[in-house]
Amino acid sequence: MSGIVSYVVKTSVALFTALLSMWVILAGMSTQAVLDMTSNMLPGIVAWPLGFFMTTPICFLCIPALISAVAGVAGLPFSLPLLIYSTFLSLWPRHEFYATPVDLMRFCQDAILFAMAAFGTLWKYFIPPFFFAASNESSPWLAWLLLREPCKYYPPLESQTKKGDNPFPEETWIYINGVATTKDIADANRIILYRMFGRPIHLVHNPSDTILLDLIECMAGKTGLMEFVEIEPREVLKAQLRKILAEAKQNGVKKVVLLAHSQGTIITSNTISELGEESGDIRALMKDMLEVYNFANCEMVLL
């Protein structure tokens, strides 16, 4: 019972801080709009109250800002076919030939699995999951569809390690994904990263809660309003960085590369800031071995 109460309290606090952070961000955007529309002739003492007023229920001028934020990730309506098409390409099993009857049967199996994965991925873009439990690798497809995917660490894919010919054994590469990314899409992304760089890619999966909720999480993480609550992706990333850096010398690893995308850059920034404040050798280990590369960067400060 106490666990349920604790979960409800934490969820309520997280939701409140996320909504508050969204309001702060919208107020800032509205204030900037006021300054732009007046060619910066208004003093800040006037522009800021106007910006906050534009985000109140009395004035709905904040709606374009919210729509533009969502469209920035999901795209405008005419770009949605491209989003769907890119999702399909990421999820197709990619067998080269289906020439024989056996291959045709394999094609039918692949098509069914592909259709289920594609439908589920698009579902998770827009339909919020049930948060009281998480699915796992052995969950039935319907449970995976309705529940939140687990936030956890995954080792490199078998296809990246089974040959045993890693030419860079002294390096460990980790990828943390951004908004609207299911485990299937994250795996497709690290396959591309493997092809680009030739290094096996470890994954810290940041599960999606729909595009809109992911954006609210971004606002909360970026404004620092979630600092007093330990969110799962940050907790998992911190645990993996501690483990990999602490065991680096005995494993013969000299460089740890962290690739962060979109919302993952915010999680990475908060994680590194918190690790840097911890006692022990972690700060020195990060300074000596850790390299961080952000793409589709959302974070302004990386300490």
N, C-alpha and C positions, 0 to 999 in steps of 0.2 A: 504493500500500500504506500509506504513512504517513497518507494522508487517511482511510482506513478505520480505522486504529488510533486516530487522533485522534477520529473520530466515535464509536467504541465507548467511548473513555475519557470523552468529554463526556456521552454518553448514560448511562453507568454512574454518573458523578458526579451528574447531574441526577436520576436515579432514586433514588439513595441519599439525596440532600438532600430530595427530595420525600417519601420515606417517613419520614425523620427529622422533617421538619416536621409531617407528619400525626400522628406520635406525640406531638410536643410539644403540638400543638393538642388532641389527645384527652386528654392529661394535664391540660391546663388546664381542659378541660370537665369532666373527672372530679373535679378538685379543687374546682371550683365546685359540682358536685353534692354533694360531701361537705359543703361549707360550708352549702349550702342545707338538706340533710337534717338537719343538726345545729343549724340556726338560728344559724349563725355562732358557736357556743359553743366550737368547737375552735380553738386557736391555729394560725396558718399553719404553724408548724414541725411540726405533726402532720398538718394537712390535706394539705399538698403531698406528703409521702411516701405517704399513702393514695391520693392521686390518681394518682401514678405507678404504684403497685402495681396499681391497677385497670386499667392499660393493658398489663400484662405478660401473657405467655401463660398464667401461672398463673391469672389472673383475667380473665374475658371480659366484665366489666361495661362495657367500652368499646364493645362492639358496638352497643348502643342509640344511643350518641352518633354512631357512624359511619352507622348507618341513618338517623338523623334528619338528618344532614348531606346525605346523598344525596336523601332525601325532600324536603328543603327546596328542592332544585332541580328534581328530576324529578316531585315530587308523590307523594302516597299512591296506592296501587293504584286506588282509586275515582276519582282525578283524572286518570288516564292517558288515558281517552277524551277529556277536554277538551284535553290536550296534543296528542293526535293530531288532533283537530278543528281546533285553532288552527294546527297545521302545515299541514294541508290548505288552510285559508283563505289562508294566506300564500303558498302555491305555485300556486294556481289562476290561469291566465292572465288572467281577468277580462274576457273579451269580453262585451259587453252583450247581444247578440242572436245567436241561431242559427236564423233563420227560414227561409232559403232553402236549397236543396240545397248550394250552395257553402258557406254557413255551417255546414251539417251536417258537411261534410267537414272544415272547419276545426275544428269541435268535436271530431271524432274525433282529429285530430292533436293538439289541445290536451290531450285526455283521456289520450292515450298519453304525451306529454311530462310531463304532471302526475303520472301514475302512477309513472313512472320517477324523477322528482325526489322525490316523496313517500316512495317506498320507500327510496331512497338516503339521504334525510335521516333517517328513523327508524333505518335501519341504522347510520348514523354516530353516533346518540345512544348506542348500546349496544355496537357491535362495534369494537374498536380497529383502526386502520389499520396497514398496513405502513409503517414509518418510514424505510426505506432510500431512498425516492424520493417525489416529490410529483407529483400530477397537475397539469394545466393546462387552459386553456380548450379546447384542441384534443384533449385526451385522450379516448379512447373511454369510453363510459359505465361499462364494467366496471372500467377503470383508475381512473376517478374514485371508484367505489364502494369499491375495495380500498385505494387509496393515500390518503395524507394530502393534503388540499387545500393549495395554496401559501399561505404567509404573505406578503402583499404589499399594496402600495398600489393603489387603484383610483380613477380620476377620477370625477366625477359621471356618473350615467347619462345616456345620450343624450337620453332623454325629459325630462330636467331642464335641458338646455342647448340643444337644437336650435332652440327658438323664439327664442333670443337676446334674451329680454326680462327678464333677471335685474334686478330693481329694486334689488338690493343689491350692486353690483360692488365696493364697498369692503370687503366681508366675505368671509372664507373659512371654511366650516364643515366640520369633520372628525368622523367617527363611528368609534369603535372598539368592537367588539361584545364580548359576554361569553361565558359557557360555552355549550356545546351549540348553536353557531350555525354553520350551513353558509353558503357564499357566497350561495346562493339566499335563505336566511332573512335574511341581513345586507342583501341588496338589497331585500327586502320591507320591512325595518325602515327603511331610508333613504328608501324611497318614502313611508312614513308620516311620517317626519320632514320631508320636503320638503312634504308636504301641510299639515303643522302650521305650519311656519315660513316657507315660501316661498323658502327658500335652497337652491341646489344643494348636495348633500351628498357630500363626498369620503369614501372608506372606507379604513381600515386594517383588513384582515381578520385576525382572530385565529382560526385554524382550530381546530376541535374535535377532541379525541382521545378522545371519549366523555365522558359526564357525569362518571363516576367519576374518570378521569384529569384532567379539567379541574379538578375540585375539589382534587385533590392538587397541581396546579400553582398553584391559588389559595393553598393553605396555604403552599407553598414561597415564593411571591412575597410574601405578607403577613408572614411571619415573618422575611424578609430572608435566608433561607438560600440564595437563588439569586443573591445580589448579585455573587458572583465569577464567575458564568457569564452570558454575554450571550445571552439568549433571543431568538428571532426576532421576536416581536411588539414587544418593547421596542426592538430594534435598528431595525426598520422605522419605528416611530413616531418615534423620535429623529431618524432621517434625514429624514423628511418635515417634522417641526417645524423642524429646522435650515433646510431648503431653503425652506419657505414663509415663515418669518420673515425669513430673509436676503434673499429676493426681494420682500418685501412692498412696500417703498417704490417700487421700479421698476415694480411691477405695479399700483400705486395702491390697495393693500390697507391698511386702517387697523385692522382688527380680525380676529383669528383665534379662532374658537370651536371648542373641542374638547368633543364629547359622548361621555362614557364610560359604558358599561353593564356592571354586574356585574363579571366578571373584568377587563374593560377598565379599571375604576377602579383596580385594583391595578397594572396595567401602566402606566397614566397616572401614578400617584403615583411609582412607581420611575423612570419616564422623566424626569419633571420634576425630581426630586431629583438625578438624574445630570447633566442638562443645566445645572442651577443651579450645579454644581461645576466646569463647564468654563470655560476662559479665553475671552476675546473678548467679543463684544457680545451673545451669546445670552441671558444673564441679563437684561440691560436690555431687550432686545426682548420677552422673555416678560412682563416687568413692564409694559411699555407697551401691548402689543397682545393678549396671550393671555388668553382667558377659558375656564375649565373648568367644565363642569356634569356632575355625576355623578348617575345614577339607578340604583336597585337597588345602592346603594353598598356595597362590601365593604371599602374602605380607611378607616382611622381618621385617618391623617395625610397631608395633601397639602401639600408644601412647594414 
